[in-house]
Amino acid sequence: MVNFLLRRLLFAIPVLIGIVVVVFLLVRAIPGDPCRSMLGERATQEACETFNRVNGLDEPVPVQLGIYLVRLLQFDLGDSVRSSRPVMSVLIERLPMTIELSMSALLIALLVGIPLGIVAAMRHNTAVDVGTMAAANVGVSMPVFWLGLMLAYLFALVLKDTPFSLPPSGRLSAGASPIPFYEVWGWTAQPDTIRGSVLEFVSNFFIFNTIITGQWAILGDAIKHLILPAVALATIPLSIIARITRSSLLEVLGSDYVRTARAKGALERRVVSRHALRNALLPVVTIGGLQLGLLLGGAVLTESVFSLAGVGRALVEAIFARDYAVIQGFTFVVAFGYVLVNLAVDVSYAYLDPRIRLE
């Protein structure tokens, strides 16, 4: 197993390098330039030359690429042209929001999609099966931005004065702010050592931070703000997981070993849960891992609709501002996350299928 993991990690290196190179070249092919975006269309040639020299954009593209790769090996993602902040600092601030949203959406998709797929398979060719799959087809076809707007309209306006009302935007209510866990626990580190560190990154996971520190009011507020965007983002993966679970379970239920278990008099519930479901989950694990990668990189619309300060929204703003360093850094981190998710899927395969462990 260790050799298998090492091989997969080694194979991931050229993939990441290729992504870095392609993104580096593509962002420079975008019409416009950072100088005009930052200084305005009336910026003089002298001002642009100074701007490019200060930000290292006056060198030939191959030289810029070489410098960037060297800095990347030193875990330096560069500085944002727009905010003059290190890209790593922006990531520490924005990435936890996107991870929370993506993980919440995937959790909803798995908790709802897998049972729906099981029910549809067990009630094959009945009204329940047809209705479930019809709803799944609608979920796959529904635009996320439209669903997000409809959910915000329904729960924030129509149900405004009811117990079912939910906030339509933001991560917390106005004036609410969680206290970082390192302050609650009395750690006396200096602000300069906290800023941009792992401690700040972890504390920006509001759900986790409030749970371990017992800030229950802030936790409830954060969860209420997370429900609508998570549901909107979960719709498509939920529908896909339900359909994959149904088709995979139907295939496994027709296997010889399942018929043998039934012939021995095993209860149908035990046949499904003990014998069929575990093997049927193999393709579901693959789809779930791929969907998590897509959620990490595709939360742009959801974050924009619900005004969430995540990676997707920051990436769109960086593209409009021609902020090369932010675009490259964020894309690299999302790609690295995708690689880690695929590695986790491979490990879970070894757990679910003993034949892989024997190999």
Secondary structure, DSSP 8 states (H G I E B T S, - for coil): -HHHHHHHHHHHHHHHHHHHHHHHHHHTTSSS-HHHHHH-TT--HHHHHHHHHHTT-SS-HHHHHHHHHHHHHTT---B-TTT-SBHHHHHHHHHHHHHHHHHHHHHHHHHHHHHHHHHHHHTTTSHHHHHHHHHHHHHHHS-HHHHHHHHHHIIIIITTTSTT----S-SS-TT-----HHHHTT----HHHHTTSHHHHHHT-HHHHHHHHT-HHHHHHHHHHHHHHHHHHHHHHHHHHHHHHHHHHHHHHTSHHHHHHHHTT--HHHIIIIIIHHHHHHHHHHHHHHHHHHHHHS-HHHHHHTT--SHHHHHHHHHHTT-HHHHHHHHHHHHHHHHHHHHHHHHHHHHH-HHHHH-
